[in-house]
Structure formats: structure tokens, C-alpha cells
Amino acid sequence: MLDSMAVAASDAFLCRSLISTRNPSINFKNQVSALSGGFSWDIRKLKVNSKFSSKVQAQLQVGIEKQEQILSGLNLGFDVVSEGELREKGFMGMRKTKMVCTIGPACCSEQDLEKLALGGMNVARLNMCHNTRDWHCDVIRKIKRLNNEKGFCVSVMIDTEGSQIHVVDHGSPSSVKAEEDSIWLFTAEKFKGSHPFTVQANKGFSEGIEVGDELVIDGGMASFEVIEKVGNDLRCKCTDPGLFLPRAKLSFWRNGKLVERNYGLPTLSTKDWADIKFAISEGVDFIAMSFVSNADSVRHLKNYLSTKSAKSIKVLAKIENMESLQKLEEIVEASDGIMVARGDLGVEIPLEQIPTVQEVIINVCRQLNKPVIVASQLLESMVEYPTPTRAEVADVSEAVRQYADALMLSGESAIGPYAQKAVSVLRMASSRMELWSREENRQSDLYQRQLGVSLSDRIAEQICNSAVKMANNLSVDAIFVYTKHGHMATLLSRIRPYPPIFAFTNDDSTRMALNLQWGVIPLLVDLSDDMEANISKTIDLIKTKGMVKQGDSVLVVSDLTPAHVTSTAFQSIQVKTIA
């Protein structure tokens, strides 16, 4: 019954062409299309007396000027990158997998941030483990300035530190190489300046640790054996050489099993709450919670944000320990999105399980309609080298094949000298895999778990499911969705349609949140209660900007509820052809 409601012949399914009388083609220089009869006339060829002609021309000129004022007054809200991509590649060539870049000392200048944005960065991530609050504030304001002054649309995410054992200082502003058999001192004592082979960790890091335990840096970047315990300090010998990054995370292993370090600690530390208050004051778009172990901590933060923040800030839960895997579904349901933190997750589960666990998390997120980011070590070699390994490119392509919403760079962009090249590799690899998947018709059928509870939500869900099937079967060039809070745009994205989804919204928070959704190009526009007027105005403006051509077809849906009609009148699928 709901499927039939979604595509009912006369009430809910309307196929109209833009060459119809509602949406005439307008040539502003010498011609006006009639609004009723579908005909047009040329002012220069009008054969009437001069007095009447002058009146007609004056009236026509007023009409033309009014139409021009309407269109010029509309700000379509295209970001410069999406607009350029559409002009260059057309609708079907637009990249659908989003890119998240971690900002660090290697890419924090306004020039470097602009290069990352031009390369396709959709979300800038700030890791609160590193740098000062003033530094983060400066970066956030640079990004907002790029958005406001240069037409970009880059969302801002902060990533909380969480309750974890980590390196405070190793005497270097960047990475340090730990050589095999070198002896290092790990201490909680504060020191200034460079102390070779000395690492400052946070207080209490050595509690319960014994001689013979293995100390692992960042999930395997380097490994040490504890050879002596001196008070609260540990003297360790490097057994597996590797890079030692600033603020690296420490884990301890005994007899092949992880030594539990964070039991009983809160998900959000005192520092995390201070960072969250800072994020609210700076108007960030996403907060990623580290070391989430249950849904209650996510709900607690969301409730706090709803009372303290004037704008909508989305909460992402990071899946990076065994507890979060065991309660995966409830955490996904409670959150606004998920980050698969494979580096930390790989510390707690066998390495060979990472690929299948990643795919399970992605599928659960799609079923529950939550965006998912695949993060950690995607192009790890590019922290040092200008080209990735072939295995890394295959890893990126696999995440794209699994239909992750977004891919994330960490050290590759934050501290590596080849940030722009890393973004370029992500862009090219994801675009190629998306094209191949479409050509091979590899769009896997998603088990469509019913999400809606109320009748209106279930109707919207069925409309979106039907709309995607229609868009694919009819080979339309794009899907247009008009939305207040982005719900219908996410439902469309969930099914992973072939054409791109253009989400028109008048809410800036919605626009920035949709930046993380697969295949969605969010546009900030003024919307009215008149759906036909919204559709006509936005299509006309896209036409005047030269971004569509005659014969292009678009499928249109909306979740905006007009004030003057019944609640189901807007629930329709329309197909329009550009004249």
C-alpha cells in the first residue's frame, strides 16, 4: 500500500516536463515565454503602432526585470568545488564518497587549507589530543573564512581525546624513529626541551605493568619490551622499530592479551568537557567521541548539546575497542554517525578480523541510516613518501566498494609533507571505484530495515526507496530533494543511487551535516511553502549558471510540509526534463 502511495498515478507520482507552461524557457534579451499559452513573441518583430508598442515594451521590460531580480536574488549555495566538478564531469562524474582531512602543523596555513578544500576535502577534523586551544580556534576561523569569502563548503569536526594512556611529549614536534634494540625511558615526570630516548606519558600510565610486558605504540607503529620498572618509570627496549608520533597512544600486552587500562574511567574526561564547550562556542558541526563503550554516553552528550548549543551539532561515535563492538547496534542507533577507528580497533581484535569487522560496521550504519567514516592508516606510507603503496590504494578502493560514506586521512595530512597528494589519491581512487561499481552494476541490494515508526515517516521512507529505484531504472541525471532537516536526503543516500543527490535546504546546520553523507551535494537556498515555485526557481537558476543542458532529467522529492495543504500533498515523486 505504501509503495502505491509513493507512486500513485495522479496524486503522488507526477511526471512533468520543463517545456510545459509552468516552467517556460526564458531568453531575457529579446523574448518572454507566455505563462498561459506556451507561446512566445519577439519584441523586435512586434508590428503595432508606436504608442501601443511602447506600452507593451515597457510592460514586458518590467516583467523581465522582475524575473531577473528574482533569479539574481536567489543564492543557489553551490560550493565552488562541486560547481567546478559538475561543469567538468557532468552529473554522473561527480564523486560520491566524502573526504575527511585531519588538520595539523603540516597543513594549517590558510593557503594549505584552501588547497585541501580545492582538492575535495569535505570535513576538516581537529584532533584535540594535539596542539593548543588557541591553535584550534585559529584553524576553525580560517576554515570559516574560506567558506564565507571563497565559496567553499567545509564542515568542522573536533575529535575528543577520551580517557586513554598516551604520550605527552617525546622531545620532538614531529615524528621520532625508534631503532631496534634502543633503550628508552617512559616517565610521568615533566621535562622541558629535548631529552633523547625519553618519553613523557600521562600520570598513572605504569600502574599494574610488569617487567616483560610489551608496550605497543599506536597499535603497532613500534613495540618495546619492559626491561625494568624504576618507581613509576619504565625502562624499555625497542623490539619492533618504527615511527613514534606526537601524542601517540600506548597499549600494554601480557602473554598475548591486552592489559586493560581504562576500566572504570569515564568516556569523556574533564579535558573533553572543556573541549566540547570550546567546540560549542566556535560553532563546529561534528563532535567525534573517542573510546565509546555504550550508548548512554552518546545520549548524554547529545542531550547536553541540545541544551547548550544554539546550532545543531552532530555526535559521531568512534568504534575502537571491544566494548563498542559488543554494543555496536545500540551505539549506532544513539549516535548521528560512526567512525571506524581501525588503528585502535586493531589493538583489541586480531588483525585478520579488521576487514570483515569494517564491512559489518558499514552495513549496520547503512541499515540504521547513519553516515560512516573509515579511518586510520588508509595511506600511511604517505606520511613519509609522495606515493602510496598499491596495497593502500586497494584498501581505499575496498572501503569505497563497501559504500562507506567517507574516508579519512590522519597523519597523512596532519604531519606529512604530501597532504594535497594524499587527497588527490583518495579522490582518484574513490572516483574510479565508484565508476567501476556502477558499470559492473555492483550496487548491492541493501536489506532495508524499516526505520520509521509513525505513518508519515514510513511513507517518506517508502517514497525514497521507490525514488531511488526509479532514478536508476529511468537513468535520470540527478535527484533533487528539498529538505528542512535533511532526513529525506539521508534516506536517499542510504540506498546509494547512481545519480548524485542535490539537497536544497534553508538551514545551514543541515547543509553542513549533509557534507558527510554519501552522494549528497548540499545547497543552501531560500525555500518557500510553494514546492512548484521552489523547483522552478532552483532549476531556472541552475540553467542560468550553465550547469545543466537541454534534455537532462531530474527526479524531485521533498519533505517540506506546505502550510496551506494537507500533510500528504507534498509526498510525491516528480520527474522533470530540462527544456
C-alpha positions in Angstrom: 0.0 0.0 0.0 2.8 2.4 0.9 4.6 1.7 -2.4 1.4 2.6 -4.3 1.0 5.7 -2.2 4.5 6.7 -3.2 3.9 6.4 -6.9 0.2 6.9 -7.3 -0.6 7.9 -10.9 -2.4 11.2 -10.3 -1.8 12.3 -6.8 1.6 11.2 -5.7 3.5 10.5 -8.9 3.7 13.5 -11.3 5.8 13.4 -14.4 6.1 16.9 -15.9 8.4 18.3 -18.5 10.1 21.7 -18.0 8.9 22.6 -21.5 5.4 22.7 -20.0 3.7 26.1 -19.3 4.7 26.1 -15.7 8.4 26.2 -16.4 9.0 28.1 -19.7 12.4 28.7 -21.2 13.3 32.4 -20.8 15.5 34.4 -23.0 16.0 37.7 -21.1 17.4 39.7 -24.1 14.5 39.6 -26.5 11.9 37.1 -25.7 9.4 36.2 -22.9 7.6 33.0 -22.7 3.9 33.3 -22.1 2.7 31.9 -18.8 -0.5 30.5 -20.0 -0.5 29.5 -23.7 3.0 28.1 -24.1 3.8 30.6 -26.9 6.4 33.4 -27.1 7.0 36.6 -29.0 9.9 38.6 -30.1 9.7 42.3 -29.1 11.7 43.4 -32.2 9.2 41.7 -34.6 6.0 43.2 -32.9 4.1 45.1 -35.6 1.8 47.6 -33.9 1.5 51.4 -33.6 4.4 53.1 -31.7 2.3 54.2 -28.7 0.9 50.8 -28.1 4.3 49.3 -28.8 6.0 51.5 -26.2 3.5 50.4 -23.6 3.9 46.8 -24.4 7.7 47.0 -24.4 7.6 48.9 -21.1 5.3 46.3 -19.5 7.5 43.5 -20.9 10.6 45.1 -19.7 9.2 45.4 -16.2 8.3 41.7 -16.3 11.8 40.8 -17.5 13.4 42.9 -14.8 11.2 41.3 -12.1 12.2 37.8 -13.3 15.8 38.8 -13.4 15.6 40.2 -9.9 14.0 37.0 -8.6 16.8 34.9 -10.1 19.6 37.2 -9.1 18.2 37.4 -5.6 18.5 33.6 -5.3 21.7 32.3 -3.9 22.0 28.7 -5.1 24.5 27.9 -2.4 26.8 25.8 -4.7 30.3 25.4 -3.2 33.0 26.1 -5.7 34.4 22.6 -5.8 31.0 20.9 -6.6 30.2 23.5 -9.1 33.5 23.0 -10.9 33.2 19.2 -10.8 29.7 19.4 -12.2 30.8 21.7 -15.1 33.8 19.5 -15.8 32.4 16.0 -15.4 28.7 16.3 -15.6 26.2 14.8 -13.1 27.3 11.2 -13.3 31.0 12.1 -13.0 30.6 13.7 -9.5 32.5 12.0 -6.7 30.1 10.5 -4.1 32.5 9.3 -1.3 33.3 12.2 1.0 36.8 13.0 2.3 37.8 14.0 5.9 41.2 15.5 6.5 42.9 15.8 9.8 44.4 19.3 10.2 47.8 19.6 11.8 51.0 21.6 11.7 51.8 20.5 8.1 48.6 21.9 6.6 47.2 24.7 9.0 48.0 27.8 6.9 45.2 29.4 5.0 46.9 28.6 1.7 47.3 24.9 2.6 43.7 24.7 3.9 42.5 26.2 0.6 44.5 23.6 -1.4 42.9 20.8 0.6 39.4 22.3 0.1 40.1 22.6 -3.7 41.3 19.0 -3.7 37.9 17.9 -2.3 38.1 18.0 1.5 34.5 17.9 2.8 35.2 17.9 6.5 38.2 19.2 8.4 39.0 17.2 11.6 40.8 18.7 14.6 42.2 16.1 17.0 42.0 17.7 20.5 44.9 15.4 21.6 47.3 17.8 19.8 48.0 21.5 19.8 46.6 24.3 21.9 43.0 25.6 22.0 44.2 28.9 20.5 45.7 26.9 17.6 42.4 25.1 17.1 40.5 28.3 17.3 42.7 29.9 14.6 42.2 26.9 12.2 38.4 26.9 12.7 38.2 30.6 11.9 40.4 30.1 8.8 38.1 27.4 7.5 35.0 29.5 8.1 36.7 32.4 6.3 37.3 30.2 3.3 33.7 29.2 3.3 32.3 32.7 3.6 34.8 34.5 1.4 35.8 32.0 -1.3 32.6 29.9 -1.6 33.8 26.6 -0.1 31.6 24.3 2.0 33.9 22.6 4.5 32.4 21.3 7.8 34.4 21.3 11.0 34.8 18.3 13.3 36.6 18.1 16.7 37.7 14.7 17.9 37.8 14.3 21.7 40.9 12.8 23.4 39.0 10.4 25.6 40.2 8.5 28.7 43.3 6.9 27.3 47.0 6.3 28.1 49.1 8.3 25.6 52.5 10.0 25.1 52.5 13.6 26.4 55.9 14.5 24.9 58.9 12.8 23.3 61.0 15.9 22.8 60.2 16.5 19.1 57.4 18.5 17.4 57.1 15.7 14.8 57.8 12.0 14.5 60.8 10.2 16.0 62.2 7.0 14.7 62.7 4.3 17.3 65.5 2.0 16.3 65.7 -1.7 17.1 67.4 -2.5 20.5 67.5 1.2 21.5 66.7 1.8 25.2 64.0 4.3 26.1 62.8 5.7 29.4 59.0 6.2 29.8 58.2 8.6 32.6 55.3 10.6 34.0 57.8 13.3 35.2 57.5 16.6 33.3 60.5 17.8 31.4 61.3 20.7 29.0 63.3 20.6 25.8 64.7 17.6 24.0 65.7 14.6 26.1 66.9 11.8 23.8 65.3 8.4 24.3 63.0 9.9 26.9 59.2 9.8 26.6 56.7 11.7 28.9 53.4 9.8 29.4 50.4 10.8 31.3 50.1 10.2 35.1 49.4 6.6 36.1 50.4 5.1 32.8 52.6 2.4 34.5 50.2 1.2 37.1 49.9 -2.6 37.1 52.6 -3.0 34.4 55.2 -5.7 35.0 58.7 -6.4 33.6 58.3 -8.5 30.5 55.1 -6.8 29.3 55.0 -5.5 25.8 54.4 -1.8 25.2 52.9 -1.1 21.8 52.8 2.4 20.2 49.7 3.4 18.1 48.5 -0.1 17.5 51.8 -1.4 16.2 53.8 1.6 14.8 56.6 0.5 17.2 56.9 -2.0 20.0 59.0 -2.2 23.2 59.7 -4.7 26.0 59.6 -3.5 29.6 63.0 -4.5 30.9 63.0 -2.5 34.2 60.5 -0.7 36.4 62.0 2.1 38.4 59.4 3.6 40.7 56.6 4.8 38.3 59.0 4.9 35.3 59.5 2.1 32.8 62.8 1.4 31.0 62.1 -0.3 27.7 64.0 -1.9 24.8 62.7 -1.4 21.3 61.8 -4.8 19.7 60.0 -3.6 16.6 61.4 -0.3 15.2 59.1 2.3 13.7 57.7 5.8 13.9 56.9 7.5 17.2 54.3 10.2 16.6 53.5 13.1 19.0 50.7 12.1 21.4 50.9 8.5 20.3 48.7 6.1 22.1 50.1 3.4 24.4 48.8 -0.1 25.0 50.3 -2.9 27.1 50.2 -6.7 26.3 50.9 -9.6 28.5 51.1 -13.2 27.3 49.4 -12.2 24.1 46.5 -10.5 25.7 45.7 -6.8 26.1 46.2 -5.4 29.6 43.0 -3.5 30.5 44.0 0.1 31.1 40.8 2.3 31.1 38.4 0.2 33.1 36.1 2.4 35.1 37.3 5.7 33.5 34.5 8.0 32.0 34.2 8.2 28.3 34.6 11.9 28.4 37.3 13.3 30.7 37.4 16.8 32.3 39.5 18.0 29.4 37.0 16.6 26.9 34.2 18.6 28.5 36.3 21.7 28.3 37.0 20.9 24.6 33.3 20.4 24.0 32.4 23.8 25.5 35.0 25.3 23.2 33.5 23.5 20.2 30.1 24.9 21.1 31.5 28.4 21.3 33.2 28.0 17.9 30.1 26.6 16.2 31.6 23.3 15.0 29.5 20.9 13.0 30.6 17.5 14.4 32.0 16.1 17.7 33.6 12.7 17.5 33.6 10.8 20.8 36.7 8.6 21.5 36.5 5.2 23.2 32.7 5.0 23.4 31.7 1.9 25.3 27.9 2.2 25.4 25.0 4.2 24.1 24.4 6.1 27.3 27.5 8.3 26.9 26.4 9.2 23.4 22.9 10.2 24.6 24.3 12.1 27.5 26.4 14.3 25.2 23.6 14.8 22.7 21.3 15.9 25.5 23.9 18.3 26.7 24.4 19.8 23.2 20.7 20.2 22.7 20.5 22.5 25.8 23.8 24.3 25.4 24.3 24.8 21.7 22.2 27.2 19.6 23.0 25.2 16.4 22.7 21.5 15.8 26.0 19.7 16.4 26.1 16.1 15.3 27.7 13.5 17.5 29.8 10.7 16.0 30.8 7.6 18.0 34.2 6.1 17.4 34.3 2.3 17.2 37.8 1.5 18.5 37.5 -1.1 21.3 35.9 -4.5 22.0 33.2 -3.0 24.2 31.9 -0.8 21.4 31.8 -3.8 19.0 29.8 -5.8 21.5 27.2 -3.0 21.7 27.6 -1.8 18.1 23.9 -1.6 17.2 22.8 0.4 20.2 25.7 2.8 19.8 24.9 3.3 16.1 21.2 4.0 16.9 22.1 6.5 19.6 24.7 8.4 17.5 24.4 10.7 14.5 27.2 8.8 12.7 30.1 6.4 13.2 33.9 6.4 12.7 35.7 3.1 12.2 39.0 3.9 14.0 40.9 0.9 12.7 44.2 1.8 14.3 42.9 1.5 17.9 40.5 -1.2 17.0 43.3 -3.3 15.6 44.9 -3.3 19.0 42.0 -5.1 20.6 41.0 -7.6 17.9 43.1 -9.9 15.7 44.4 -8.0 12.6 42.8 -10.6 10.2 39.4 -9.6 11.5 39.6 -5.9 10.7 38.3 -6.2 7.0 35.2 -8.2 8.0 34.5 -6.1 11.1 34.8 -2.9 8.9 32.2 -4.3 6.5 29.9 -5.3 9.2 30.0 -1.8 10.8 29.4 -0.1 7.4 26.4 -2.4 6.7 24.9 -1.7 10.2 25.3 2.0 9.7 23.6 1.9 6.3 20.7 -0.2 7.7 20.2 2.3 10.5 20.7 5.3 8.2 23.8 6.7 9.9 26.9 8.0 8.0 30.1 6.0 8.5 33.7 7.1 8.2 36.5 4.6 7.5 39.6 6.0 9.2 43.2 5.2 10.2 46.2 4.2 8.0 44.5 4.5 4.7 47.6 5.9 3.1 50.0 5.6 6.0 53.1 5.5 3.8 52.4 9.0 2.5 53.3 10.4 5.9 56.9 10.0 4.6 56.6 9.2 0.8 54.9 11.1 -2.1 53.2 8.0 -3.5 51.1 5.3 -1.7 51.7 1.6 -1.8 49.5 -0.4 -4.2 48.1 -2.2 -1.2 47.0 1.1 0.3 45.2 2.1 -2.9 43.4 -1.3 -2.8 42.4 -0.7 0.8 40.9 2.7 -0.1 39.1 1.1 -3.1 37.7 -1.7 -0.9 36.2 0.9 1.6 34.6 2.6 -1.4 33.3 -0.7 -2.7 31.7 -1.3 0.7 29.9 2.0 0.3 31.4 3.9 3.2 30.1 7.4 3.4 33.6 8.9 3.9 37.3 8.2 4.0 39.6 9.9 6.5 43.2 11.0 6.4 45.1 11.3 9.7 48.8 11.7 9.8 48.9 11.8 6.0 47.5 15.3 6.1 48.3 16.4 9.6 52.0 15.9 9.7 53.0 14.5 6.3 54.6 16.8 3.6 52.3 15.4 0.9 48.8 16.3 2.2 47.5 17.5 -1.2 48.8 14.4 -3.0 47.2 12.2 -0.4 43.8 13.9 -1.0 44.3 13.5 -4.7 44.9 9.8 -4.4 41.7 9.4 -2.3 39.8 11.4 -4.9 41.0 9.5 -7.9 40.8 6.0 -6.3 37.3 6.6 -4.9 36.0 8.1 -8.2 37.4 5.2 -10.2 35.9 2.6 -7.9 32.5 4.3 -7.9 32.5 4.3 -11.8 33.6 0.7 -11.9 30.9 -0.4 -9.4 28.2 1.4 -11.5 29.5 0.0 -14.8 29.5 -3.5 -13.3 26.1 -3.0 -11.8 27.6 -3.9 -8.4 25.1 -1.9 -6.4 24.4 -4.5 -3.7 20.8 -4.7 -2.5 20.6 -3.4 1.0 18.4 -5.2 3.4 16.0 -2.3 4.0 15.2 -2.5 7.7 12.1 -0.3 8.4 13.2 2.7 10.3 10.0 4.8 10.5 7.6 4.4 13.4 4.9 7.0 12.5 2.9 6.7 9.3 4.4 9.9 7.9 8.0 8.6 8.5 7.2 5.2 6.9 5.6 7.0 3.9 8.8 9.1 3.5 10.9 6.0 3.7 8.9 4.2 1.1 8.9 7.2 -1.2 12.8 7.4 -1.0 13.1 3.7 -1.7 10.9 3.9 -4.7 12.5 7.1 -5.9 16.0 5.5 -6.0 14.7 2.5 -7.9 13.0 4.9 -10.4 16.1 7.1 -10.7 18.3 4.1 -11.5 15.8 2.5 -13.9 15.0 5.7 -15.7 18.7 6.7 -15.8 17.9 10.2 -14.6 20.9 12.6 -14.3 20.3 13.8 -10.8 17.9 13.6 -7.8 16.7 16.9 -6.3 15.5 16.8 -2.7 14.0 19.8 -0.8 14.5 19.4 2.9 14.5 21.3 6.2 16.4 18.9 8.4 18.0 16.6 5.8 16.0 13.4 6.7 14.9 12.6 3.2 18.3 13.3 1.8 19.8 10.8 4.2 17.2 8.2 3.3 18.0 8.6 -0.4 21.8 8.4 0.3 21.2 5.2 2.3 20.2 3.3 -0.8 23.3 4.6 -2.8 21.6 5.7 -6.1 23.6 6.0 -9.3 22.9 9.7 -9.8 24.0 12.4 -7.4 21.6 13.8 -4.8 21.3 17.6 -4.7 19.8 18.6 -1.3 18.3 22.0 -1.2 17.9 23.3 2.4 17.4 26.7 4.1 19.1 25.5 7.3 22.9 26.0 7.5 23.3 23.3 10.1 21.6 20.8 7.9 23.8 21.8 5.0 27.0 21.3 7.0 25.8 17.9 8.4 24.9 16.6 4.9 28.5 17.2 4.0 29.2 13.7 5.4 26.5 11.8 3.5 27.5 9.7 0.6 26.5 11.2 -2.8 24.8 14.3 -1.3 25.6 17.8 -2.6 24.1 20.1 0.0 22.9 23.6 -1.2 21.8 26.5 1.0 18.8 28.2 -0.6 15.7 30.2 0.4 12.7 27.9 0.3 9.0 28.8 0.4 5.9 26.8 1.1 5.2 26.6 -2.6 7.0 23.5 -3.8 6.4 24.2 -7.5 8.0 27.7 -7.1 11.0 26.1 -5.3 11.5 23.6 -8.0 11.1 26.2 -10.8 13.4 28.8 -9.2 16.2 26.4 -8.4 16.2 24.8 -11.9 16.0 28.1 -13.6 19.0 29.3 -11.6 21.0 26.2 -12.4 20.1 26.8 -16.1 21.3 30.4 -16.0 24.6 29.3 -14.5 25.0 26.9 -17.4 25.3 23.7 -15.2 22.6 21.7 -17.0 21.9 21.2 -20.6 18.8 20.6 -22.6 17.5 17.0 -22.2 18.9 16.5 -18.7 16.3 14.8 -16.5 16.0 15.2 -12.7 13.9 13.3 -10.2 12.3 15.5 -7.4 11.2 14.7 -3.9 10.6 16.8 -0.8 10.0 16.5 2.9 8.9 20.2 3.3 5.3 20.4 4.6 3.4 23.3 2.9 1.3 25.2 5.5 -1.7 25.6 3.2 -2.3 22.0 2.1 -2.9 18.6 3.7 0.2 16.8 5.1 0.3 14.3 2.3 0.0 16.6 -0.7 3.8 17.2 -0.8 4.6 13.4 -0.7 5.2 12.9 -4.4 7.9 11.9 -6.9 8.3 14.1 -9.9 10.4 13.6 -13.0 11.3 16.7 -14.9 13.2 17.2 -18.2 15.3 20.3 -18.8 14.0 22.1 -21.9 
